[in-house]
Amino acid sequence: MANGQQLSNILDYRSVAFDGYLKDGRIEVDGSNLYGFQFDTYSDIWQVFLVPLEDYNRLMGQNETLAPGEALVYTTKAVPYTQDTIQIGDQSPLTIKKEVPDFVDNGMDAMQMIPSLYLFVPDLTETAAPLLEEAYSGEGGSVNLHWYYGFDLNCDDNVQISILDQIQDGLNGTDFSDREFFSTLCEGVAKERAGFYGLYGGLFFLGILLGIVFLFAAVLIVYYKQISEGYEDQSRFEIMQKVGMTKREIKKSINSQILTVFFLPLLAAGVHLAFAFPFIYKMLALFSLMNLNLLILVTVCCYLIFALFYVLVYRITSKAYYSIVSGAKEETI
């Protein structure tokens, strides 16, 4: 390159992308049906990418083969495709040979809330031509032909941003014959990183801040509630001590009462969290955070930290409560 940099990890593949309503193995690409919201649930909306088999083999280092009318499938956001065939519009159904475990990351998929379905076909032109014809004649939905070309550079951020600007200037200065149907987009990790950290770092900070606020609010409310009840119960324990209740029995009664007050809400919170976990996972999937094992680990750690604070406040509260209710007897002697 002119900047003295070598390209590595080159990403080069073609695709045809469109949104569709997927139901019972058939993808409806008619815009009037799709955007008129004539579907059962929002989960039936998918974005679909048709990719040539040769590009898949080259990128993933595989040697898959397909007969005419067959396809490989890959889905994102942990939503599997379970049908044996798939039909795009009014075309002949494609037989799903198998589901592949992985494919290269796609920025369009990361931005969308809906899952993506990749179909790797032996002949992209044959499969996509009817879709493109219907789209450009106005009879079908939005169908776009994409060519992705990406690479890594072993240099610092300033050099990467400079190279990105040069590429963008070169693309802008190119005289394309028809800008209406042809456009270019150039992105760089170094330039996008600040925005990424700004969004996710802000959410992370907000989550920590709210977690601390709610944690301290919860334990302090319970603590001061127990202390106020201690003063209310002082006269009752005084009467029980006068009729022969020992300090050991007082401690046992206090522990039983405070254990119930403190740890029943903690147990209930654990049950609520367990039932809410699938919903939390789906929410994080909207941000392309799909590491289920990490989410389980973080959830368990957060619950244990919350429980630790509860135990500490419980010990402090039980001692303060005991000193209040047992001190009444000593003051009257």
C-alpha positions in Angstrom: 0.0 0.0 0.0 1.0 3.6 -0.4 1.2 4.0 3.4 3.6 1.1 3.7 1.1 -1.1 5.5 0.3 -4.8 4.7 -3.2 -6.1 4.6 -4.1 -9.2 6.7 -7.2 -11.2 7.5 -8.9 -10.1 4.3 -12.7 -10.4 4.2 -14.1 -10.5 0.7 -17.6 -11.9 -0.1 -20.8 -11.0 -1.9 -24.3 -11.2 -0.6 -27.9 -10.3 -1.4 -29.7 -8.9 1.6 -33.4 -8.4 2.3 -36.0 -8.5 5.1 -38.7 -11.1 5.1 -41.5 -12.7 7.0 -40.5 -16.3 7.8 -43.3 -18.8 8.6 -43.4 -22.5 8.1 -40.3 -22.6 5.9 -41.4 -19.8 3.5 -39.9 -16.3 3.3 -42.4 -13.7 2.2 -40.6 -10.8 0.6 -43.6 -8.9 -0.7 -43.3 -5.4 0.8 -47.1 -4.9 1.1 -47.4 -7.9 3.4 -44.2 -7.3 5.3 -44.5 -3.6 6.1 -48.3 -3.7 6.5 -47.6 -5.7 9.7 -49.7 -8.7 8.4 -47.8 -11.2 10.4 -48.3 -13.1 13.7 -45.5 -11.8 15.9 -42.4 -9.6 15.5 -40.2 -12.6 16.0 -41.3 -13.8 12.5 -39.4 -10.9 10.9 -35.9 -11.9 9.7 -33.1 -10.3 7.7 -31.9 -12.8 5.1 -28.5 -12.9 3.4 -27.8 -15.0 0.3 -24.1 -15.8 0.0 -22.3 -17.9 -2.7 -21.0 -21.2 -1.4 -17.6 -20.5 -2.9 -17.3 -17.4 -0.7 -18.3 -19.4 2.4 -15.7 -22.1 1.7 -13.0 -19.6 1.1 -13.7 -17.5 4.2 -14.3 -20.4 6.6 -11.6 -22.8 5.1 -14.2 -25.4 4.3 -14.8 -27.6 1.3 -18.6 -28.0 1.3 -20.4 -29.1 -1.8 -24.1 -28.5 -2.8 -26.2 -29.9 -5.5 -28.7 -27.6 -7.4 -31.6 -26.8 -5.1 -29.6 -27.3 -1.9 -28.4 -24.8 0.6 -26.5 -24.4 3.9 -28.0 -22.3 6.6 -26.6 -20.2 9.5 -28.6 -18.1 12.0 -27.7 -15.5 14.5 -28.9 -14.3 18.0 -29.3 -17.9 19.1 -32.5 -18.4 17.1 -32.2 -21.8 15.2 -33.8 -22.7 11.9 -35.4 -26.1 12.3 -37.1 -26.7 8.9 -35.8 -29.1 6.3 -36.6 -26.8 3.4 -36.9 -23.1 2.8 -38.8 -21.2 0.1 -38.0 -17.7 -0.9 -41.2 -16.0 -2.3 -42.6 -18.1 -5.1 -39.4 -19.8 -6.0 -38.8 -23.5 -5.8 -38.0 -24.6 -2.2 -34.4 -25.1 -1.3 -33.4 -28.3 0.6 -31.4 -27.5 3.8 -28.4 -29.8 3.6 -27.2 -28.8 7.1 -26.8 -25.9 9.5 -23.2 -24.6 9.7 -21.9 -23.5 13.1 -20.4 -20.1 12.3 -19.8 -17.4 9.7 -18.0 -14.0 9.7 -19.4 -11.1 11.7 -21.7 -8.8 9.8 -22.2 -5.2 10.9 -25.8 -5.1 9.5 -26.7 -8.1 11.8 -25.1 -6.4 14.8 -27.2 -3.3 14.3 -30.5 -5.1 14.0 -32.8 -6.4 16.7 -34.2 -9.1 14.5 -32.2 -12.3 13.8 -30.3 -13.0 10.6 -30.5 -16.0 8.4 -27.6 -16.8 6.0 -28.3 -19.1 3.1 -25.2 -20.3 1.3 -26.3 -21.3 -2.2 -24.4 -22.9 -5.1 -25.4 -20.2 -7.6 -26.1 -16.7 -6.2 -27.2 -15.3 -9.6 -29.8 -18.0 -10.2 -31.3 -17.6 -6.6 -31.2 -13.8 -6.3 -32.1 -12.8 -9.9 -35.9 -13.2 -9.4 -35.7 -11.2 -6.1 -33.8 -8.3 -7.7 -36.1 -8.2 -10.7 -39.2 -8.0 -8.5 -37.5 -5.4 -6.2 -36.5 -3.0 -9.0 -39.9 -3.4 -10.7 -41.6 -2.3 -7.5 -43.4 -5.7 -7.0 -41.2 -6.9 -4.2 -39.7 -5.6 -1.0 -36.3 -4.0 -0.5 -33.5 -6.2 -1.9 -29.9 -5.1 -1.9 -26.8 -6.5 -3.6 -23.7 -6.1 -1.4 -20.0 -6.6 -1.8 -18.0 -6.7 1.4 -14.3 -6.1 1.4 -12.4 -5.7 4.7 -9.0 -6.2 6.2 -6.8 -5.6 9.3 -3.9 -3.3 9.6 -1.0 -3.7 12.0 -0.6 0.0 12.9 -1.8 2.5 15.5 -5.2 4.2 15.4 -3.9 7.5 13.9 -2.5 5.7 10.9 -5.7 3.6 10.5 -7.9 6.8 10.6 -5.6 8.4 8.0 -5.9 5.4 5.7 -9.6 5.3 6.2 -9.9 9.0 5.2 -7.8 8.4 2.1 -10.0 5.4 1.0 -13.2 7.4 1.7 -11.9 10.4 -0.4 -11.0 8.0 -3.2 -14.5 6.5 -3.2 -16.1 9.9 -3.1 -14.0 11.1 -6.0 -15.0 8.1 -8.2 -17.5 8.8 -10.9 -20.1 6.1 -10.6 -22.5 6.0 -13.5 -25.7 5.6 -11.4 -25.5 6.8 -7.8 -29.2 6.0 -7.3 -28.6 2.3 -7.4 -24.9 2.2 -6.3 -23.4 3.5 -3.1 -20.4 2.9 -1.0 -19.7 2.9 2.7 -16.3 2.8 4.4 -15.8 2.2 8.1 -12.8 1.7 10.3 -12.5 0.1 13.8 -10.3 2.9 15.1 -12.7 5.6 14.1 -15.8 3.7 15.4 -14.2 2.7 18.7 -14.9 6.0 20.4 -18.6 5.8 19.7 -18.7 2.2 20.7 -17.1 2.9 24.1 -19.2 6.0 24.5 -22.4 4.0 24.2 -21.5 0.8 26.0 -19.3 2.5 28.5 -22.1 4.8 29.4 -24.5 2.0 29.8 -22.0 0.1 31.9 -21.4 3.1 34.2 -25.2 3.7 34.5 -25.7 0.1 35.4 -23.0 0.2 38.1 -24.4 3.5 39.5 -28.0 2.3 39.7 -26.9 -1.0 41.1 -25.0 0.7 44.0 -27.8 3.1 44.6 -30.5 0.4 44.8 -28.3 -1.9 46.9 -27.6 0.8 49.5 -31.2 1.9 49.4 -32.5 -1.6 50.0 -30.1 -2.5 52.9 -30.5 0.9 54.6 -34.3 0.8 54.4 -34.3 -2.7 56.0 -31.7 -1.6 58.6 -33.6 1.4 59.8 -36.9 -0.4 59.7 -35.5 -3.0 62.1 -34.0 -0.4 64.4 -37.3 1.5 64.6 -39.1 -1.8 65.3 -36.5 -2.5 68.0 -37.5 0.5 70.0 -41.2 -0.4 69.5 -40.5 -4.0 70.8 -38.4 -2.8 73.7 -41.3 -2.7 76.1 -42.5 -6.1 75.0 -39.1 -7.8 75.6 -38.9 -6.0 78.9 -42.1 -7.7 80.0 -40.9 -11.1 78.7 -37.6 -10.7 80.7 -39.5 -9.9 83.8 -41.5 -13.2 83.5 -38.2 -15.2 83.1 -37.1 -15.0 79.5 -33.3 -15.3 79.3 -30.9 -13.4 77.1 -30.2 -16.5 75.2 -33.9 -16.9 74.4 -34.0 -13.3 73.4 -31.1 -13.8 71.0 -32.8 -16.8 69.5 -36.1 -14.9 69.0 -34.3 -11.9 67.5 -32.3 -14.1 65.1 -35.4 -15.9 63.9 -37.3 -12.7 63.3 -34.4 -10.9 61.5 -33.5 -13.9 59.5 -37.1 -14.0 58.2 -37.2 -10.2 57.5 -33.8 -10.2 55.7 -33.5 -13.4 53.8 -37.0 -14.1 52.6 -36.7 -11.0 50.3 -33.3 -12.2 49.2 -34.7 -15.6 48.3 -37.7 -14.0 46.5 -35.2 -11.9 44.5 -33.3 -15.0 43.4 -36.6 -16.6 42.2 -37.5 -13.4 40.3 -34.1 -13.2 38.7 -34.3 -16.8 37.6 -37.6 -16.2 35.8 -36.4 -12.9 34.4 -33.1 -14.3 33.1 -34.4 -15.4 29.6 -35.9 -11.9 29.1 -32.6 -10.3 30.2 -30.7 -12.6 27.7 -33.0 -11.5 24.9 -32.5 -7.9 25.7 -28.8 -8.2 25.6 -29.1 -10.1 22.3 -30.4 -6.8 20.9 -26.9 -5.4 21.5 -25.3 -8.5 20.0 -24.1 -9.7 23.5 -24.6 -13.4 23.0 -22.2 -15.0 25.5 -24.6 -17.0 27.6 -21.9 -18.5 29.9 -20.5 -15.1 30.7 -24.0 -13.8 31.4 -24.8 -16.7 33.8 -21.4 -16.1 35.6 -22.1 -12.3 35.9 -25.6 -12.9 37.1 -24.5 -15.4 39.8 -21.7 -13.0 40.9 -24.0 -10.0 41.2 -26.5 -12.1 43.2 -23.8 -13.3 45.6 -22.4 -9.7 46.0 -26.0 -8.6 46.9 -26.3 -11.5 49.3 -23.0 -10.6 50.9 -24.2 -7.0 51.7 -27.3 -8.5 53.1 -25.3 -10.8 55.4 -23.2 -7.9 56.6 -26.2 -5.6 57.3 -28.0 -8.6 59.0 -25.1 -9.0 61.4 -25.0 -5.3 62.2 -28.7 -5.1 62.5 -29.1 -8.1 64.8 -26.5 -6.7 67.2 -28.1 -3.3 67.3 -31.6 -4.8 67.7 -30.4 -7.0 70.5 -28.7 -4.2 72.4 -31.9 -2.1 72.1 -34.4 -4.7 73.3 -32.1 -6.3 76.0 -30.9 -3.0 77.3 -34.3 -2.1 78.6 -34.1 -4.7 81.3 -30.7 -3.6 82.4 -31.7 0.0 82.7 -34.6 -0.8 85.0 -32.5 -2.9 87.4 
